[in-house]
Amino acid sequence: MPYPSEVTVGTVRTLVFPALRLLVWSVIAVALVVLAFRGGSGMEAGAGPGAPVLDLSSPTVPVERGTVANTVTVTGTVVADDPVTVKATAAGTVRRILADKGKTVTSGQALLEIRVEEQVQPTTGTDAEGNPTVTPRPPKVRTVTVPAPSGGTVSSMDHLVDQVVAVGDKIGEIAPGSLSVTASLTQAEQFRLLAPPSTAEVTVQGGPAPFTCTGLTLGAPAAPSGGDPAPGGGPMGVPGAGGGGTTARCTVPGGTTVFAGMAATVAVNAGTAEDVLVVPITAVQGSVQQGNVWVVGEDGAQEQRSIALGLSDGDRIEVREGLSEGEQVLQFVPVPDDTVDEDMMMGGPYG
C-alpha cells in the first residue's frame, strides 16, 4: 500500500505540471497575438508624446566661400622607356654595320651603311652602217648612312652585311636608358584633369626627395605584345573601371636615383581656386562644366537649378555661376521615388 507522500508526488507530476505547462503556453500565445495586432495598427510603444522622432528629410547645406585645390594623387610605377626602332632609310643591301649590339650611341650617330644601286639610262647611238644602237651603262652606286634616331644603347641589330633591305624595314632598336613614371587614372580622375599641367610631383618611398617629373601626358594604355588592345583599355583605366581607364606618364629627370619596378606616388596639381563659391560634390548632379543642384527656399520649396562648375578637390566643387552665397541646397542629390504601388504589392498591375 503506497504511502501518502508517494500519492502526493504522483498527483503533482500527473496533474499539476501539465496544467502549469498549458498555462505558460497560453500566456505566450496571447502575448504574440497582442504584439501582432499592435504592430499592424501602428500603435507601437513609445509613439506617444515625448517619444523620439526620426527625421527622414534630406539635410541642407549653405553655399559658402572657400578654396579648392584640384590635386589628383595616384599610385604609379617607375618603368624603363620603350626602345626606339631603327628603320632603313633607303632600299638596297647592307654594306657595313657601324654600331653593333651593346654599343652606346648618340642621337644622329651613324649606325650602318646601305649600298644603293640606281639604274642609269643606256646610251643610244648609231653604228657605222647607220643602224641605231643601245649601249648599257653600269648602275650608279651610292652609300646611304642610317643615323640613330635617339641616344642610348643599341639593344638589337637585326640585319647582316649584304642583306637586302627596303625603305622602312626595322633594322634594330636603341634602348634610351631613361626612366618614366606611369600611373592609371580612373574615369573621375581623368575628368578632373581635362587641362593637365606639364609636370607632376613624384615621391618614391625610401628613395630621393620628391622630384618634379616633366613631360606629363595622358593617353590610352599601351597595347601588350602582339598589338592587341590592352584589357579594359579605353579612351587613359580605370580605369580604370570597366574600359574607362587612362594612363598618365612623365619623364624622370636625369641623375635621379630610382629604378624600374619601384612604386611611386604621383601628385598632379591641376590648379587652385581661392575665395570662390563652393558646395559639396554630393549636392551636385554632374561634376564637369555643368551640373544641377536643388535649392531650398525659405518656405521649404525645392527648385532644381543648373549651375556652371569649376575645379573640384574630390570633396567640394567650385560654383562659377547659378548660385549665391548663403543659399541653401540639398546636401544629397534626390533619388527617384521608388515607392512600390499597392497594386504591385498585391500581385502586379492586374492584381
C-alpha positions as CSV (number, residue, x, y, z in Angstrom):
1,M,0.0,0.0,0.0
2,P,1.6,3.4,-1.1
3,Y,2.4,6.0,1.4
4,P,0.6,9.4,1.4
5,S,3.7,11.2,0.4
6,E,4.1,9.0,-2.7
7,V,0.5,9.7,-3.7
8,T,1.1,13.5,-3.4
9,V,4.2,13.4,-5.6
10,G,2.4,11.3,-8.2
11,T,-0.5,13.7,-8.3
12,V,1.8,16.7,-8.8
13,R,3.5,15.0,-11.7
14,T,0.4,13.9,-13.5
15,L,-1.9,16.8,-12.9
16,V,-0.2,20.0,-11.6
17,F,2.9,20.0,-14.0
18,P,0.8,19.5,-17.2
19,A,-1.6,22.2,-16.1
20,L,1.2,24.7,-15.5
21,R,2.7,24.0,-18.9
22,L,-0.6,24.6,-20.6
23,L,-1.0,27.9,-18.7
24,V,2.5,29.1,-19.7
25,W,1.9,28.3,-23.4
26,S,-1.4,30.0,-23.3
27,V,0.1,33.2,-21.9
28,I,2.8,33.1,-24.6
29,A,0.2,32.6,-27.4
30,V,-1.9,35.5,-26.1
31,A,1.2,37.8,-25.9
32,L,2.1,37.0,-29.5
33,V,-1.4,37.8,-30.7
34,V,-1.4,41.1,-28.9
35,L,2.0,42.1,-30.3
36,A,0.9,41.1,-33.8
37,F,-2.2,43.2,-33.7
38,R,-0.5,46.2,-32.2
39,G,2.3,46.2,-34.8
40,G,-0.3,46.2,-37.6
41,S,-2.3,49.0,-36.2
42,G,0.6,51.4,-35.8
43,M,0.2,51.7,-32.0
44,E,3.8,50.9,-31.2
45,A,5.1,51.6,-27.8
46,G,6.9,54.9,-27.5
47,A,4.7,56.6,-30.0
48,G,3.2,59.0,-27.5
49,P,4.2,62.5,-26.5
50,G,7.9,62.9,-25.8
51,A,8.9,59.9,-28.0
52,P,12.0,60.4,-30.3
53,V,11.1,61.4,-33.9
54,L,13.1,60.1,-36.8
55,D,13.7,62.9,-39.4
56,L,13.9,61.3,-42.8
57,S,14.1,64.7,-44.7
58,S,17.2,65.5,-46.7
59,P,19.6,67.9,-44.9
60,T,20.6,71.2,-46.5
61,V,23.9,73.0,-46.6
62,P,24.7,76.6,-47.3
63,V,26.6,77.9,-50.4
64,E,29.8,79.3,-48.9
65,R,33.2,80.6,-49.9
66,G,36.3,78.5,-49.8
67,T,39.5,77.4,-51.5
68,V,39.6,74.4,-53.9
69,A,42.9,72.8,-54.7
70,N,42.5,70.3,-57.6
71,T,45.3,67.9,-56.8
72,V,44.9,64.4,-58.1
73,T,47.2,61.9,-56.3
74,V,47.6,58.3,-57.6
75,T,49.9,55.4,-57.2
76,G,52.2,54.7,-60.1
77,T,55.3,52.7,-61.2
78,V,58.8,53.6,-62.4
79,V,59.3,52.0,-65.8
80,A,62.1,51.9,-68.4
81,D,61.3,53.8,-71.5
82,D,60.5,51.7,-74.6
83,P,63.3,51.1,-77.1
84,V,63.3,53.3,-80.2
85,T,63.0,51.4,-83.5
86,V,65.7,52.0,-86.2
87,K,64.3,51.8,-89.7
88,A,66.0,51.6,-93.1
89,T,66.0,54.9,-94.9
90,A,66.8,53.5,-98.4
91,A,66.4,50.3,-100.4
92,G,69.5,48.3,-101.1
93,T,71.9,46.0,-99.4
94,V,73.6,46.4,-96.1
95,R,77.2,47.5,-96.8
96,R,78.6,47.9,-93.3
97,I,77.5,47.8,-89.7
98,L,78.9,50.7,-87.7
99,A,77.4,50.1,-84.3
100,D,76.9,46.6,-83.0
101,K,74.6,45.5,-80.3
102,G,75.6,46.9,-76.9
103,K,77.3,50.0,-78.2
104,T,76.4,53.3,-76.8
105,V,75.5,55.9,-79.4
106,T,74.3,59.5,-79.6
107,S,71.4,60.9,-81.5
108,G,72.3,61.2,-85.2
109,Q,75.3,58.9,-85.0
110,A,75.8,56.6,-88.0
111,L,74.6,53.0,-87.3
112,L,75.1,51.3,-90.6
113,E,75.5,51.9,-94.3
114,I,73.3,50.8,-97.1
115,R,74.6,50.3,-100.7
116,V,72.1,51.7,-103.1
117,E,72.3,51.0,-106.9
118,E,70.5,53.4,-109.2
119,Q,69.9,52.3,-112.7
120,V,71.3,54.6,-115.4
121,Q,69.6,55.0,-118.8
122,P,71.6,53.3,-121.6
123,T,73.5,55.2,-124.2
124,T,71.9,55.3,-127.7
125,G,73.6,55.9,-131.0
126,T,74.2,54.5,-134.5
127,D,76.8,52.1,-135.8
128,A,79.0,52.6,-138.9
129,E,76.2,51.4,-141.1
130,G,73.7,53.9,-139.6
131,N,71.8,51.4,-137.5
132,P,70.6,52.5,-134.1
133,T,72.5,51.1,-131.1
134,V,71.8,50.8,-127.4
135,T,74.7,50.6,-125.0
136,P,74.0,49.6,-121.4
137,R,75.6,51.6,-118.7
138,P,76.7,50.4,-115.2
139,P,74.4,51.4,-112.3
140,K,75.2,54.4,-110.2
141,V,76.3,53.3,-106.7
142,R,75.9,55.4,-103.7
143,T,76.1,54.8,-99.9
144,V,73.3,55.9,-97.5
145,T,74.0,56.2,-93.8
146,V,71.3,55.4,-91.3
147,P,71.6,57.6,-88.3
148,A,70.5,56.8,-84.7
149,P,67.0,58.3,-84.1
150,S,68.0,58.8,-80.4
151,G,70.8,58.4,-78.0
152,G,71.2,55.3,-75.9
153,T,72.4,51.7,-76.2
154,V,72.0,49.5,-79.3
155,S,69.8,46.8,-77.9
156,S,69.4,44.9,-81.2
157,M,70.8,44.9,-84.7
158,D,68.8,42.5,-86.8
159,H,70.4,42.7,-90.3
160,L,73.7,41.4,-91.7
161,V,76.1,42.6,-94.3
162,D,74.9,42.1,-97.8
163,Q,71.3,41.6,-96.6
164,V,68.7,43.2,-98.8
165,V,66.5,45.9,-97.1
166,A,63.6,48.0,-98.1
167,V,62.6,51.5,-97.1
168,G,61.0,51.4,-93.6
169,D,62.3,47.9,-92.7
170,K,63.2,47.5,-89.0
171,I,66.9,47.0,-88.7
172,G,67.4,47.4,-85.0
173,E,66.5,49.1,-81.7
174,I,68.1,51.6,-79.3
175,A,67.3,51.5,-75.6
176,P,67.3,55.1,-74.4
177,G,68.3,54.1,-70.9
178,S,65.8,56.7,-69.5
179,L,63.0,56.1,-67.0
180,S,59.4,57.3,-66.7
181,V,56.7,57.1,-64.2
182,T,53.3,55.7,-65.3
183,A,50.0,55.7,-63.3
184,S,46.5,54.6,-64.0
185,L,43.7,57.2,-63.7
186,T,40.0,56.4,-63.0
187,Q,37.4,58.0,-65.2
188,A,36.6,60.5,-62.4
189,E,40.2,61.4,-62.0
190,Q,40.6,61.9,-65.8
191,F,37.6,64.4,-65.8
192,R,39.4,66.4,-63.1
193,L,42.5,66.6,-65.4
194,L,40.8,68.0,-68.5
195,A,43.6,70.6,-68.7
196,P,46.6,68.9,-67.0
197,P,49.8,70.7,-66.3
198,S,53.1,69.5,-68.0
199,T,54.7,68.4,-64.7
200,A,53.9,66.2,-61.7
201,E,55.4,65.8,-58.2
202,V,56.7,62.2,-57.7
203,T,57.6,60.6,-54.4
204,V,59.4,57.2,-54.2
205,Q,59.2,55.7,-50.7
206,G,62.7,55.1,-49.4
207,G,64.3,57.0,-52.3
208,P,65.3,60.5,-53.1
209,A,63.4,63.6,-52.0
210,P,60.2,64.3,-54.0
211,F,61.1,65.4,-57.5
212,T,59.4,67.0,-60.5
213,C,58.6,64.7,-63.3
214,T,58.4,66.5,-66.6
215,G,56.6,66.0,-70.0
216,L,53.4,64.8,-68.4
217,T,51.0,63.3,-70.9
218,L,47.7,61.5,-70.7
219,G,46.8,58.7,-73.1
220,A,45.4,55.2,-73.6
221,P,47.3,52.3,-72.0
222,A,49.9,50.8,-74.3
223,A,48.9,47.6,-76.1
224,P,50.5,44.4,-74.9
225,S,52.9,42.4,-77.0
226,G,51.1,41.2,-80.2
227,G,49.4,44.5,-80.8
228,D,46.0,43.6,-79.2
229,P,44.4,46.4,-77.2
230,A,45.1,46.3,-73.5
231,P,42.3,44.7,-71.4
232,G,39.9,47.4,-70.2
233,G,41.6,49.9,-72.5
234,G,39.5,52.9,-73.3
235,P,39.8,56.5,-74.1
236,M,43.9,56.9,-70.2
237,G,41.7,52.9,-66.8
238,V,40.1,52.9,-64.9
239,P,40.1,52.7,-65.5
240,G,40.2,52.4,-64.9
241,A,36.9,50.9,-64.2
242,G,35.3,49.0,-67.0
243,G,37.0,50.4,-70.1
244,G,37.4,54.0,-69.0
245,G,41.0,53.8,-67.9
246,T,43.8,56.2,-68.9
247,T,47.5,56.3,-68.2
248,A,49.5,59.3,-67.1
249,R,53.2,59.3,-68.0
250,C,56.0,61.7,-67.2
251,T,59.8,61.6,-67.5
252,V,62.1,61.1,-64.6
253,P,64.9,63.8,-64.7
254,G,68.4,62.6,-65.4
255,G,70.5,61.9,-62.4
256,T,67.6,60.9,-60.2
257,T,68.4,57.6,-58.5
258,V,65.3,55.4,-59.0
259,F,64.9,52.0,-60.7
260,A,62.4,50.4,-62.9
261,G,59.7,48.5,-61.0
262,M,59.6,50.8,-58.0
263,A,56.3,52.1,-56.7
264,A,55.8,55.8,-56.7
265,T,53.2,58.4,-55.6
266,V,52.2,60.8,-58.4
267,A,50.6,64.1,-57.4
268,V,49.2,66.3,-60.3
269,N,48.2,69.8,-59.3
270,A,45.7,71.0,-62.0
271,G,45.0,74.3,-60.4
272,T,43.7,76.2,-57.3
273,A,40.7,78.4,-56.9
274,E,40.7,80.7,-53.9
275,D,37.8,82.6,-52.3
276,V,35.2,81.0,-54.6
277,L,31.7,79.7,-54.0
278,V,31.7,76.0,-53.1
279,V,29.2,73.2,-52.4
280,P,29.8,69.5,-51.5
281,I,30.1,67.3,-54.6
282,T,27.3,65.2,-53.1
283,A,24.9,68.1,-53.7
284,V,25.6,68.3,-57.4
285,Q,24.3,66.1,-60.2
286,G,27.3,66.1,-62.6
287,S,30.9,67.1,-62.0
288,V,32.3,68.7,-65.2
289,Q,31.4,72.1,-66.6
290,Q,27.6,71.9,-66.0
291,G,25.6,70.4,-63.1
292,N,22.3,70.5,-61.3
293,V,21.5,71.4,-57.6
294,W,18.3,71.5,-55.7
295,V,17.9,74.9,-54.0
296,V,15.6,75.0,-50.9
297,G,13.7,78.2,-50.3
298,E,12.7,79.8,-47.0
299,D,9.3,78.1,-47.4
300,G,10.9,74.7,-47.8
301,A,10.1,74.5,-51.5
302,Q,12.8,72.8,-53.7
303,E,13.9,74.2,-57.0
304,Q,16.2,72.4,-59.5
305,R,18.8,74.8,-60.8
306,S,21.5,74.5,-63.4
307,I,24.9,75.8,-62.4
308,A,28.4,76.2,-64.0
309,L,31.1,74.2,-62.3
310,G,34.8,74.8,-61.9
311,L,37.6,72.9,-60.0
312,S,37.0,70.1,-57.6
313,D,39.1,68.6,-54.8
314,G,37.1,65.4,-54.5
315,D,35.0,66.7,-51.6
316,R,33.9,70.2,-52.7
317,I,33.4,71.7,-56.1
318,E,33.6,75.3,-57.3
319,V,30.4,77.0,-58.4
320,R,31.1,79.6,-61.1
321,E,27.5,80.6,-62.0
322,G,24.0,79.9,-60.8
323,L,24.2,80.2,-57.0
324,S,24.6,83.0,-54.5
325,E,26.5,82.8,-51.2
326,G,24.2,81.8,-48.3
327,E,21.6,80.0,-50.4
328,Q,20.6,76.6,-49.1
329,V,20.9,73.5,-51.3
330,L,20.1,69.8,-50.6
331,Q,23.3,68.1,-49.3
332,F,22.5,65.0,-51.4
333,V,21.1,64.7,-54.9
334,P,17.5,63.5,-54.7
335,V,16.8,60.0,-55.9
336,P,13.7,59.0,-57.8
337,D,10.8,57.8,-55.7
338,D,11.0,54.0,-55.5
339,T,7.7,53.5,-53.6
340,V,6.0,50.3,-54.7
341,D,2.4,50.8,-55.7
342,E,-0.2,49.0,-53.7
343,D,-1.5,47.0,-56.7
344,M,2.1,45.8,-57.3
345,M,2.2,44.6,-53.7
346,M,-1.0,42.7,-54.3
347,G,0.4,40.7,-57.1
348,G,1.0,43.0,-60.1
349,P,-0.7,45.7,-62.0
350,Y,-3.7,43.5,-62.6
351,G,-4.0,42.2,-59.0
